[in-house]
Amino acid sequence: MIVSPSHLDQIALPSSLKDTDVRLLYYLNSIRCQFLVTVRVHDYISFHSPSVPIERLPPQPLQSIHFTKQEMATAQQQQKTGVSSPWESKTFGTSLSLHLERPVGAMTISPSGRDIVLASRSGLYVVDLDDPYCPPRFLRHTTLWEVADVQWSPHAAKYTWVISTSNQKAMVWNMALPSRNAIEHVLHAHTRAITDINFHAHDPERLATCAVDAFVHCWDMRTPGKPVQSFCDWRASATQVKWNRQNPHVVASSHDRYVRIWDDRMGAKPLRSINAHSTKIYGVDFDRVAETSLITCSLDKTIKFWDYSNEKDEPVRVIMTDFPVWKARHTPFGDGCCIMPQRGGKNGLYIVYNKSEQVTEPMKPVAEFVGHTEPVKEFLWRTRGGDQGIDNREFQLVTWSKDHDLRLWSIDDSTLEGVRHVKNKPLKYRLTRRGTPYVSFIEEPEAESDSASLFSLGIHQPTSRSATASTRESQFTARKPQRYMTRGGIYDKISHLNWLSGVRIGRSAFAKPDDTAAFTEREVPENLGEEVSIVGNKFPKITFEKINVSSGEIVVCLNGPWGTDNSLIFIRVEARFPSDYPRRSAPKITIEQSKDLSPEEIGKMETQVQTIATEFTNRQKYCLESCLRYLMGEKVVLDDLDEEDNLVTGAMDLPVLEVDEGESSSDDEIIMSPPKPT
């Protein structure tokens, strides 16, 4: 997997490539290091490593490099999006809101913090937070039951695993596999509906499930046929299960008003039982540092902090609220606790400092996250940094609500200071996500990768498990036949324009979800995605063949009066928008060759459309709508761009255009229109 610069001259390029300008970008991933390989024809091969100096890489011939399917897909994705690190994310420090009108029951986040999975009765929706304008990938698995929980493996060793509930079963998905056979395992031992899932904090192969049947099952994915250990309360159904973050043998579960602390070395008897609340418990969470500390919350409007090494059922601290509490968890920074109401509480989330000297006190939030119009159903933390053992991490809160909005909230320094978080100190606990490739699974994996480009460069891909393939590679190169089939993609096709209309970034991010109609009718967009959505909803007869807001590529098909006697003809337009559009640069617009138009006519049309685009962007205005109006046969006035009304509708007589300045009301008025017939 590692190549020394001393072997760069060993690569043999075929003659068919020597006169071409080809760049292939491959992302090599191993347990030891991560680096990029850039191959340029007629140039050089350079290695860029974020963590390992080039001179320290051991020599190895280039021909011995092996690429897995996942690594090749990662290379193509990073070349497409240009994002290979969380520090390059354009959405991390930005307010963002995504609207998905689907009955989503649960949410989880990838260990890299790039992807979100929203689980519904019809299947899973994978959303790339770094490319929010791209519609989600859909993995179909229809069930009659609400998805109680979905969990993405927090471990770098199993960063492709996602587990979701389906009544009595837990489905283990592999995001690196095609949707039709993405279910790798089905865990079935419960006799009633599963209520919670939790991955082991230390072992990536282990997890726990609990259900209404009062059982807690511990699973090992190396033998997924049955649980390796089970615990049971015998009296009440289980609502939550959580592994201890410091002790790998301890797991806690909640049953009605009680919390049971289990130790897998002590058999079926609980290590500790706590009569914690007066009503049913719906939240349990272990402290990230202190082994015997945990939080519980209940509908009795309290959050309680416990030390289970104390034999008495006396909480260390109690926080009183004025709403029933659905979830309460430790924050990944400082000594904080994030509280989520079941109802009330202004449909928000609250962060409190949990080390106060008072034993019982009312909730005093250091930060409030209010903006949803319905109760929040789930919240997660998106994190970057901390890879070198120093706590330089940055955080972003992710929420999903019954109003069908997914929102990203920035965490400012005042919030960190409010929970006594100090930056740039050594980390107090291990980060299981460390080493996870920063990739997205929004693209549907191909069943069989095309390795032609690799063979053309003398780089080959392993066809079977061999001694040279690492354990990590074998996860993708050797799979057992799949027995559980799913169907994806075509059964829940989300319109790209409809998806774009629900993407709100910046100032419009926290607009009310029911303001979608007003959003699509706004004349002044705030970014390219909003502009495409506005234009698409305003002109339903225009077809957008391709929309890639991240790369700025738009392909539009329309009918315009450019034929003989103003007859309508089909036109395909490709527009490439630069990253600084519309502040500094204009898009490059080209019109596809057509048998109905001569090259001269197409050239003149492109010149006029480019003039419109340039005039608009020179004034930092969005130009897509005006360019398309012009191609549909409307006149465009360019002299009054500082005013809102700069479009004049009129029929077109001839397909060849000219700049009309004859009847101008001012010396500098420019109207893009057809020449008057003689």
C-alpha positions, 0 to 999 in steps of 0.5 A, a space after each residue: 500500500 505504500 510507495 517510495 518516491 525512489 520507485 516513481 520512475 518505474 511506472 510505464 505509461 502506455 503510448 495511447 496516453 502520452 499525448 493526452 492531458 489526463 489526471 487520475 487521483 487515487 485515495 490510498 487508505 491503510 491502517 498505518 497512514 492515509 495519503 493521495 497519489 496524483 498521476 499526471 501524464 507528461 508531468 510527474 507523480 507526487 505524494 501528499 501525506 497529511 500525517 507521514 513524511 514522504 522520506 519515512 515511507 518504506 520503499 516498495 515497487 509501484 506495481 505492487 499497489 492494490 486498490 479495493 473497490 471502496 478505495 477506488 470509489 473514494 478516489 472518484 468521490 474526492 476528485 468530484 467533490 474536492 473534499 478529503 478532510 473535515 477541515 475542508 468542509 464548507 458546511 461545518 461552520 455554516 447554518 444549514 437546514 434540509 427538508 425531507 418530507 418522509 416519515 423518518 423515525 430515527 437518525 444517526 451520523 457516520 464516524 467521520 461526521 460527513 453522512 447522516 442516515 435518516 431511517 423510515 418505514 420505507 428504508 434508509 436515506 443517506 444525506 451528504 452534509 458536505 454536498 447538501 444539494 445532492 438528493 439522498 441515496 435511498 436504500 429500500 427496506 419496507 416495514 410496517 413498524 416504526 424504526 425505533 433506532 438506527 445507529 452508525 458504528 462509531 468505530 473506524 474499523 467498521 465505518 461502513 456499518 449501520 444498524 436499524 430496527 425492524 420490529 423484533 429484528 435488527 438489520 446490519 447494513 453495509 453502506 459500501 455494498 450496492 443497495 440491493 444487497 446492502 443488508 449484511 446480517 439480520 439479528 433476530 433473538 427478541 420476541 417483541 419489538 426492539 427499542 434501542 441499539 448501542 455499539 460497544 465503546 471498545 470492541 467494534 464487533 460487539 453491540 447490544 439491543 434491548 426490547 419490549 420483551 425485557 431482554 438485553 442481548 449482547 451480540 458479536 458480529 463474528 457469530 451473528 446467529 445468536 446473542 453471546 450473552 443475555 440479561 433480563 429484568 423479568 418485570 418490565 420492558 427495556 427502553 434503553 441500553 448503553 455500554 459503559 465508555 470506560 469499563 468494557 464489561 459493564 452495560 446499563 439498561 432501563 426498565 420502567 422506573 429502574 436502571 439495571 447495571 450488568 456485568 458480563 462477568 457476573 452472569 444474570 444477576 445485576 451488578 447494581 439496581 437503581 430506583 431512579 425515577 417516579 415514571 418510566 425512564 427514556 434516557 440513559 447515558 454513561 459519562 465519557 471519563 468517570 467510569 461509575 457516573 451516568 445520567 438518567 431522564 424521565 417523563 417526571 421532568 427531571 434529569 438525575 446524575 448517579 454514581 452507581 458505586 454508591 449503594 444508596 439510591 441517592 442521585 449526585 445531582 438533580 436538574 428540574 425542568 418544566 417539561 417531560 424529558 425525552 433524552 439527556 446525554 453528556 456533551 462531547 466537550 466539557 462538563 455539559 449535558 444536552 437535554 431534549 424535551 418530549 414536548 414543550 420547551 419551545 421545541 428546542 434543545 438545552 445545554 446545561 453545566 452539570 457540575 454545579 455544587 447544588 444537589 437540586 436546582 432548576 434548569 439553567 441552560 448555557 445555550 438554547 437551540 430553538 427554531 423547529 416548529 415541532 418537537 425534536 426527535 433526535 440530536 447528534 454531534 458532528 466533530 472534527 479535530 483531535 486526531 493527534 491526541 490534542 483537544 483542538 476539536 470543533 463541534 456542530 449540533 445536528 437535529 431532526 424534528 417532526 417538522 421534517 427539518 434536519 438542521 445544523 447548529 454551530 457551537 460558539 465559544 461561549 457555549 464551550 466556556 459555559 460547560 468549562 471546556 478548555 481547548 488544546 489540552 490532551 484528550 481525556 478519552 479515546 476517540 473511536 472515530 480516529 482514522 475513519 476515512 472522510 468519505 460519503 456513501 451517498 453514491 450508489 456503489 457499482 456491483 463490479 468496478 471498472 479497472 481499465 484505467 488502473 491496468 492502463 497505468 500498470 496498477 492492478 486490483 486484487 481478484 481474491 483474498 491473498 497474503 498481500 491484502 490487508 485485513 481491512 481490504 478483505 472486508 470488501 474483497 471477500 463476502 459471503 453470498 447475501 440472503 437478504 435482498 433490498 431494493 434501492 433508488 428507483 422506488 423513492 425517487 426524490 425530485 432534484 428540484 424539490 430537494 433543492 427547494 428544501 435546502 436552506 443555507 446561511 440566513 435562510 437556514 432557519 426559516 420556517 419549514 412551511 415557508 417553502 412556497 415563499 422560498 421558491 417565489 423569492 426573486 433574489 436567491 442567496 446561492 446557486 442552489 436556491 437560484 436553480 430551485 427558483 428557476 425550476 419552480 418558476 418554469 416547469 416546462 424547462 427540464 434540468 438534465 443535470 444539477 451538480 451545485 457543488 461542482 457548478 455544472 447545470 444542463 438544461 433542456 428547453 424549447 425556444 422560437 429559433 426555427 423557421 417562422 419562429 417555430 419552436 426547436 429543442 435546445 440543450 444548454 450547459 452552464 458551468 458556474 465558478 465557485 465565486 459566482 456571482 460575486 466575481 465571475 460569470 458562468 461559461 454557457 455553451 449550446 449543444 450543436 443541433 441540426 436545426 441551427 447552423 454553427 454561426 447561429 449557435 455561436 451568435 446565441 452563445 455570444 449574446 447569452 454570455 453577454 447577459 451573464 457577464 452584465 449580471 455578474 458584473 453587478 453581482 447578480 444571479 443570471 440563470 433566469 435571465 439567460 433562460 428567458 432569453 433562450 425562450 424568446 423573451 427580451 432582456 434589458 441590461 441597462 437597468 440591472 440595479 432595478 428589479 424589473 429588468 425583463 421585458 417579455 416579447 415574441 421573437 421573429 428571427 433566430 439570429 440576435 443583435 444588440 438593439 440600441 435604436 429606440 433607447 431611452 438613454 445612451 447606454 441602454 442595451 436590450 438583448 432582442 432579435 432584429 426587426 424584420 424588414 
